[in-house]
Each structure stands twice: as structure tokens, then as C-alpha cells.
Amino acid sequence: MAIKTVDYGDLMTAIVKKQISIIGSERAILFARKVPRISVSDDGTVTGGSSKDGLSILCQQYMSVASGVAKMLMKSAIAPLMAGCKLDLPDELR
């Protein structure tokens, strides 16, 4: 059985999908698509251009709307993916 490694795209997708469940698909995807150099499908999956910088900018987009609450939701969205993961997180998720 292959072990899937978690990358920044997985974290970004988890955050976008959590935001979809809170603020709705249209707004959540609109904010995500404001992040330069990433691609986001209509279901909230980040399909390209994921990076630590992109993750940071994505977090800033959602925090501009709901600061502390957004940070808490984003951290809870990625928590299941972070078990055993060694990715370097941006300050917004610490």
C-alpha cells in the first residue's frame, strides 16, 4: 500500500473546501482564485501552482474577511492532514 505524501495543494484544497462549507461555494472559490499562480476547480480542489507562498496568500484572503475565526477554521481543516507531515507551514497557520 502506497503512502500518500501531503503537499501544499492538499492543504490548500482542505482549506478551500472548509470555507465552502462555511461561506458558500461562490464566495470561497472567488477568494481562492484571487491567489496568483494557483488554479482552483469549481469544487474547490487546488489543481495547480500550490506552494508555501500560495498557501500563505490563500490564508490571508480568508483572514481578510473573518480574521480569527478564519484562522481557527483553516487550522482545523488541515489538522487531519498534518499528522506526521513535515511541511513547513506559513505563519498564518501556526
Protein Blocks (a to p, Z undefined) as FASTA:
>chain_A
ZZddddfklmmmmmmmmmmmmnojklmmmmmmmpghiacdfkopafehpafklmmmmmmm
mmmmnmmmmmmmmmmmmmmmmgopabdcdfklZZ
